[in-house]
Amino acid sequence: MSSTNCTIRSKAPLRLGLAGGGTDVSPYSDLYGGAILNATISMYAYTTIEPTTDGKVQFLAPDKGLCETYENATEVDTNGYFILHKGVYNRIVRQFTHHPLSLKIASFVDAPAGSGLGTSSTLVVSILGAYVEWLKLPLGEYDIARLAYEIERIDLGLAGGKQDQYAATFGGFNYMEFNGDNVIVNPLRVRQRYIDELNHNLLLYYTDTSHVSADIIKEQQQNVKQRNASSIESMHKLKQQAMQMKEALLKGHVADIGEILNFGWQNKKQMAQSVSNARIDAIYDAAMRAGASGGKISGAGGGGFMFFYCPGLSRFAVRQALSVFGGETKRYDFTGEGLKTWSIQ
């Protein structure tokens, strides 16, 4: 273990789910296999660990002025604000150290919770990465992503899929396949010029609302369990969309991406009733009328970020059309790096 005069830091990137979203969620992925294409962007979840010697565990959210402290804790209750931090701490102690830790751990994220960019799972990966760096745990990328998934979905019982943990850990453009417990991450060698064109034409818009993804995902899961034919068929089509997006990016058919996004959005709305609402539909329609060729909501739906493919110079007309809804456009770049950790004496 590192000395107490050492500061450990980590950061993990948030992601845009470009295609296939929702097919990574059980039981669909168990029954039919899922496929997703996502890409990480230059917005991050950050974690800092400062080892201490007082036997206390202190969880900090400096951007919100929140703090919780526990003494000599082999396990902390997972109530309150720091549920993700506590879930990671409990698993680290139970699986790796087998004794209480003494530290201050602080984190913050570049996007609000419920924004649809995978903030919760990315934060878990960031927190976990800081522990891996501090304790020198022998975990590779697949190990970290899988452990983050288990902490969030099994230990804490939070509903959701599998893609976000792997996106945050691996980074870049990835085509992911999900079959039961088996996850395969296929990094895509997308030419930089195609990435630059996508970056130029893809407008990221924050609706100034948030969503509770767990509620939407539970509805989606229920539809699969009840063999809802239209919901399951829409997920099959979203899986096809992931393959279409993969081909378009690798072959440089960037102009087709708006149409592929629109195909996915029309099917995503069939997965669960709460994916869209009147406000989201109005925003989408306004963007399309202003020149966008397609788009979607990021994440499970219901609120948060949306993004639109704006060919040529139509992003300016689209941005103007969206200004009446009270949200805001966000600058970003695609990033090829996943989880990063480092220590400073």
Steps between C-alpha positions, in 0.01 A plus 500: 500500500618854424613727782268753663684797346381391158197624304331259261286627214293349223269610222267306272318637193125528452350353184255555219297189416487523122308179423347190656418660835294278729601168343768464771231473768398165648283306425517604132878450479465160670229377265602650167847652540558875483721732294589863564722760340616784723774761513657685792516879514708764676277520808614302803439358845793583733612340826769591752615277787710637785620221734476591870602344833203588723294188420223706341337466160387837370286532186505848344311675218690831491284650224188447713655563844400154624695274738436176691746342747524146641749352750674161480246380243525156346161577345303824474126527452402589148242763590546872440668693222816293448340168403744432213807588706380277782427212265854512363655535847306201633601280206869604522514414871304177462685366195851643529619657829287312758553786746376860533671772299594851607452765233329806363335441162356784292333498160319718251355458152488735199128427443207481742350169613219381274656667195508183288879500453561205733598717796429246777686209345787724389532632856517141632779423249686815604471420873601139440796612287630717783493202739675281241776762467532548878494135605681371188220251432572256214197592288493547123244694296245219476542431873437862597197536272349172622562588866342844450195331345471255791527777761230710335257235380547213750641647824290819488207360300484796260322423172690553176706351223862406452632740237594801713755324721683362196487830307649693795775242554605442139428840340478582129255366240392148593262243358392288795332160502301369796402136545387421853797570729743509209603843369736551205634850427607551137700827470433663163779647291299794371705736281563835665341691211172313556515571873566869427205513260273332754620744766431793267148386416379351829334762721478414870204663675412495869122512549542647850306205637613173655360149503487204735643239263422215739124555461519497119725194502263312733215569257716377212595184694136433582407525132755231415391275787139528386606422141366834372544439125535864385750583777716195424485564123615859558801367694584262215501802267722697740748214486492529118555874541824435693631297206392772254678766707815289519509461121432870438783610732758250375423561131471876540132522402461781751215662305284194577533540877206738542268254329638213712445705817142578397431130430627420849301777669171391343561146628635605840170673573324163457712335773322672787232768525710727724797524257349816350247764598333806345795731572760261356284440192464877450877553526566215256245628247639855520854376434386295200306793352809720539720264296612210721481164321462296819573484868412331826491541873815387677456218748176334607279798410256728677737800518864602519712545187387459141720516193426569134685439175509836320640467145689785336462815707150425626620481863456877529135491386437199725659674798283806436186286475578329831567827686128547570494186719727643770777239480855553376745356249824357636848494347683168509753289312521126455778345705692180434608443860306320770570485873822678606657481846810661649670575834673816618734512802 
